[in-house]
């Protein structure tokens, strides 16, 4: 059985609603919408309950693998770890005005 714990990979603020969503099998986005709507409607206990859960709920024991800064990242814009190479200017004759 899954343990109730804060989510590290589905966290917006503290990971409380992500952890509750994982535990109960509910989409965390739906829980976030419910909490925001309940807060604006005037149910005043949503913020203190959220903060209490953030303090009481344990963190997940699963370690999320984060890419190290030394690994090369692929991007549609090229390699992000390298500086772009500058193209050398072409030599043009002094009396050649054909570009204008």
N, C-alpha and C positions, 0 to 999 in steps of 0.2 A: 504494500500500500504506500502511496505517495505521502510524504510528510509535508505538513504545512510550514512553508518557509518563504521568505522574500525571494523574488526572482531577480537574478542578475542580468539575464539576457532579455527580459521583457520589462524593463524598469523605465519609468518616466521620471519619477521623483525619488522614491525610496524602494520601489519594487513591491509594495504591499499588494496593490490590486493585481499585478501580474502573478504574484504568488497565490493569491486567492483564486484567480482564474484557473491557474494550473491545478490547484488542489480540487476544486469543484467541477472542473471540466467546462468552464464557461469562458467565452471570449473576453479577455481583459479589456478590450475596447468598449464592450457593452457595459462592463462594470464601471469604467471611467465615466461613461456618459451618464449612467445612473447616479453616480456620486456627484457629478457636476450639476445635474438637474436638481437633485435633492438639496444641494447646497444653495442654489439660487431660489428654489421654492421657499426655503425658510426652515428646513429641518436643520436646526442649529447644532446637532450633535455629530454631523459628518466630519468636520475638521478635527475636533478633539479625538474622535474614535480612530480616524486615520493616523493621527500622530501617536496615539497610544499603541496602535498595531505596529507602527514603524519602530517603536522602542521595544516592544515585547517580542515580535516575531523574529525567529533566528534567521541568519543568512543561509543561503544554500551552500551545501558542502561541495557542489560541483564547481570545478574551476573552468571558467570560460577561457578558451585559448584565444589570446589576442595576438595579432600578427606583430612580430618584432619590427623595430625600425630598420633592421638590416636586411630584411627580405625585400625582394623586388615586387612592386605592386603593378599589376597590369591595369592599363587605362586606355580608353579609346583615344586619348590625347598623347599617347606615347609613354615612355618611361618617366615616372614622376621623380625618380631619385637622381636623374642626370640633368645637368644644365643643357639647354638646347645649344647646338653648335651653330655659330653664326656663319652665314655665307659671305664669302669674300666678294667685294665689289668688282665689277667688270671694268676693265680699262677701256676708255672711249677716246677716240681721236678728238683733238681740240676743235677742229673745224667741222665736225660731224653734227649737224643740227637736224637730223632726220627724225628725231623723236618729237619735235615740236611741230 
